[in-house]
Amino acid sequence: MHASEVKTLLEEKIENAQVSVEGEGCDFRLTVVSSIFAGCMPVKRQQIVYKHLDEMIRAGAIHAVTMHTFTPEEWDARQGQN
């Protein structure tokens, strides 16, 4: 599995998402920014992302995922700190 495939999938499935994916093979690091995360606790945010990766995880195409999820406002604030 390629990072570009994971990026495309998540951007198609998660409303207004901006996705950054690093890694190849079966180990990926994700940054997902979407307004859909507003008001969601971190676990719920992860569940939203995992829902779209579940089939690939069960098939073994993806083994490990590390993710960071942000609303657009959180992302903008974080970028301002750097």
C-alpha positions, 0 to 999 in steps of 0.5 A: 500500500502506498501513502498516496492511496491512503491519502486519496481514500481518506480525502474522499471519505472524510468530509472536507479533509486535508490529509498528510500521510507518511510511510509506506508498506503497512506502517503509516503516520497520518495528519487529518484536518477536518471540520467533522472533528469539531466537538469530538473527543480524541477517541471519536476522532480516531474512530472516524478515521479507522472506520475508513481504514478498517477493511485494509487493516483486517486484510493486513494491507495496513498494520500500524497507524499513528494519527493526529487529528485536528479541526481547521481552527486547531490546525491553524493555531498549531501552525501559528505556534511553529 
